[in-house]
Amino acid sequence: LFNYTDAMAMCLLPATLAVLTGVLTPTRARASLAVVVPRSAVLRSTAGLVLGAVLDPSRAAAELPAFMQDQLGATADRPFDVGGGGRRNGRSGYLNQCPSRRTRRTCVSSFDDPYDSSYVPPLTFLPAEDSAASIKASKGGDGPPVAKSNDLALEELAAAVRSCSGATVVEAKDRYLLAEFKDPTFGTIDDVEFLVSLDTPGIVNYRSAARTPALPGPADDKRHRARLKEIRLALQPKGWRSVGRLNL
């Protein structure tokens, strides 16, 4: 049987689902929930474990029971499509395109078709005035060498990623960086990858993909794009920028 606080928590379920499906923002939901039932009552209830995460985003995902974490995908293994390939024998390599929309795994990738909604432009660590000259030099023409080494660029990138909330750098070597971004509320993980190109000097490709399908409701890639913007802005003082769609 439900106790009083469980009953109150279940009354708040519609508002919680509205947050999870994107109908309401967490801020607006918390404001509306606060006038319905005492916050302490929800946080003490069993059903309120999930609702409490919405009311208080600072609550750790580890507080949720294991079966809830499993249902939300917090314990999911890294998908097989993470890692890209083609980097052997001196080749530049690639990151994978985004999975089919039917999987409901939100994703953005600079290896997607530029006309696809999941496409994001790659980054570059070369100033605009150096890019053309560096590309010409890499093809045997006259011009200066690349001003910044790939190793230094990867170090700068790793530092920027580590400064982001919820980020853990899993691997950073051989022009490739893999990081996990963990949601502080539900514990779900996005796999984020960067690959420094050999074919085009100064170019860094990017892919960010959710491990698990989105919850029912509209699925969008806003958090992936916001994450890339945060990293780009952190690197901007060191000369990094987006190449933009029109420059490809």
C-alpha positions in Angstrom: 0.0 0.0 0.0 1.1 3.5 -0.7 1.7 5.7 2.3 0.8 9.4 2.4 4.0 10.6 0.8 3.9 8.0 -1.9 0.4 9.1 -2.7 1.5 12.7 -3.0 4.4 11.7 -5.2 2.1 9.9 -7.6 0.0 13.0 -7.8 3.0 14.8 -9.1 3.8 12.1 -11.8 2.1 14.0 -14.7 4.4 17.1 -14.1 7.4 14.9 -13.9 6.6 13.2 -17.2 6.1 16.6 -18.7 9.7 17.4 -17.7 11.1 14.1 -19.1 9.3 14.6 -22.4 10.3 18.2 -22.8 6.9 19.7 -22.4 8.0 21.6 -19.2 11.5 22.8 -18.2 12.8 21.6 -14.8 12.7 25.2 -13.5 9.0 25.7 -14.4 8.1 22.2 -13.1 9.8 22.8 -9.8 8.0 26.1 -9.4 4.6 24.4 -10.0 5.4 21.4 -7.8 6.4 23.5 -4.9 2.8 24.8 -4.4 1.2 21.3 -4.6 2.9 19.3 -1.9 5.7 19.9 0.6 9.1 19.2 -1.0 10.2 17.2 2.1 7.3 14.8 1.7 8.2 14.0 -1.9 11.8 13.4 -1.1 11.0 11.0 1.8 8.8 8.8 -0.4 9.8 5.7 -2.4 8.1 7.0 -5.5 9.7 10.3 -4.8 13.2 9.1 -5.6 12.7 10.0 -9.3 10.6 13.0 -8.6 13.1 14.2 -6.1 15.8 14.2 -8.8 13.7 16.7 -10.8 13.0 18.8 -7.7 16.6 18.9 -6.7 19.1 18.3 -9.6 22.0 18.2 -7.2 20.8 14.8 -5.9 23.2 12.1 -7.1 22.0 9.4 -9.6 23.5 6.8 -7.2 20.5 7.4 -4.9 18.1 5.8 -7.4 17.6 2.0 -6.9 19.5 -0.2 -9.3 16.3 -1.3 -11.2 15.5 2.4 -11.9 19.0 3.1 -13.1 18.7 0.0 -15.4 15.4 1.3 -16.8 16.8 4.7 -17.4 19.9 3.3 -19.1 22.4 4.5 -16.5 24.1 1.1 -16.5 24.2 0.5 -20.2 27.4 -0.6 -21.9 29.2 1.5 -24.4 27.6 0.8 -27.9 29.6 -0.9 -30.6 29.4 2.2 -32.9 31.7 4.2 -30.6 35.3 4.4 -31.7 35.2 5.0 -35.4 37.9 3.4 -37.4 40.3 3.5 -40.3 43.2 5.0 -38.4 45.7 2.2 -39.3 48.7 2.6 -41.6 48.9 6.3 -41.4 45.3 7.0 -42.6 43.3 9.8 -41.1 40.3 7.7 -40.0 36.8 8.5 -39.3 34.1 8.7 -36.6 30.8 6.9 -37.2 27.7 8.6 -38.4 24.7 8.9 -36.1 22.5 5.8 -35.6 19.1 5.6 -37.3 16.4 7.9 -35.8 14.4 4.7 -35.3 16.7 3.9 -32.4 15.8 7.1 -30.6 19.4 7.6 -29.6 20.0 11.3 -29.9 23.2 12.2 -31.6 25.2 14.7 -33.6 28.2 14.0 -35.8 30.5 16.0 -38.2 30.6 12.9 -40.4 26.9 13.0 -41.1 25.5 14.5 -44.3 25.8 18.3 -44.1 22.1 18.5 -45.1 21.0 16.2 -42.2 19.7 17.7 -39.0 22.2 15.6 -37.0 25.2 17.3 -38.7 27.6 19.6 -36.8 30.5 21.4 -38.4 34.0 20.2 -37.3 36.3 22.4 -35.2 39.6 23.8 -36.2 42.5 24.9 -34.0 44.2 27.0 -36.8 43.5 30.7 -37.2 41.5 31.5 -40.4 44.5 33.2 -42.1 46.7 30.1 -41.5 44.3 27.4 -42.7 44.7 27.8 -46.5 48.5 28.1 -46.3 48.8 25.1 -44.0 46.6 22.9 -46.3 48.8 24.0 -49.3 52.0 23.2 -47.4 50.6 19.7 -46.4 50.1 18.9 -50.1 53.7 19.8 -51.0 53.2 23.4 -52.0 55.0 26.5 -50.6 53.8 27.8 -47.3 54.3 27.6 -43.6 53.9 24.3 -41.6 51.0 23.8 -39.3 51.4 26.3 -36.5 50.1 23.9 -33.8 50.9 20.2 -33.5 48.2 17.6 -33.3 49.5 16.5 -29.9 49.3 20.0 -28.5 45.8 20.4 -29.9 44.7 17.1 -28.3 46.1 18.3 -24.9 44.2 21.5 -25.2 41.0 19.7 -26.1 41.3 17.2 -23.2 41.7 20.0 -20.7 38.6 21.7 -22.1 36.6 18.5 -21.9 37.7 17.8 -18.3 36.5 21.3 -17.3 32.9 20.4 -18.3 30.4 19.2 -15.7 29.9 15.4 -15.6 32.8 14.7 -18.0 35.3 11.9 -17.7 38.1 11.5 -20.3 38.4 7.8 -21.1 41.1 8.0 -23.8 43.2 10.8 -25.3 45.9 9.6 -27.6 46.8 9.1 -31.3 44.7 12.1 -32.4 41.6 10.5 -30.8 39.7 11.6 -27.6 36.8 9.7 -26.0 34.9 11.1 -23.1 31.8 10.1 -21.1 29.3 12.7 -20.0 27.1 11.5 -17.2 23.7 13.2 -16.4 23.8 14.2 -12.7 20.1 13.5 -12.3 19.4 10.2 -13.9 22.9 8.8 -14.5 22.5 8.3 -18.2 25.7 8.6 -20.3 26.6 10.2 -23.6 29.7 9.0 -25.4 31.6 12.0 -26.9 34.4 11.6 -29.4 36.9 13.9 -31.2 39.3 13.0 -34.0 42.1 15.2 -35.3 42.2 14.9 -39.1 45.3 14.0 -41.1 43.7 14.8 -44.4 42.9 18.4 -43.6 45.4 20.0 -41.2 43.9 21.7 -38.2 40.5 20.0 -38.5 38.9 18.2 -35.5 35.8 16.1 -36.1 33.2 15.5 -33.4 30.5 13.0 -32.5 28.2 12.9 -29.4 25.7 10.1 -29.0 23.4 8.9 -26.2 23.9 5.3 -25.1 20.3 4.6 -24.7 17.0 5.6 -26.5 15.3 8.8 -25.5 12.3 8.7 -23.1 8.9 8.9 -24.7 8.2 12.3 -26.3 10.1 14.6 -28.6 13.8 13.5 -28.9 16.2 16.3 -29.7 20.0 16.9 -29.8 20.0 20.2 -27.9 22.3 18.9 -25.1 24.8 17.6 -27.6 25.0 20.9 -29.5 25.1 22.9 -26.2 28.0 20.7 -25.1 30.0 21.3 -28.2 29.4 25.0 -27.9 30.6 25.0 -24.3 33.8 23.2 -25.3 34.4 25.5 -28.3 34.0 28.6 -26.2 36.5 27.2 -23.7 39.0 26.6 -26.5 38.3 30.0 -28.2 41.1 31.9 -26.4 43.6 29.3 -27.8 42.5 30.0 -31.4 39.9 27.3 -31.8 36.7 27.9 -33.8 34.0 26.2 -35.8 34.6 26.0 -39.5 30.9 26.6 -40.2 28.7 24.9 -42.7 29.5 27.2 -45.6 33.3 26.5 -45.4 33.1 22.8 -46.0 
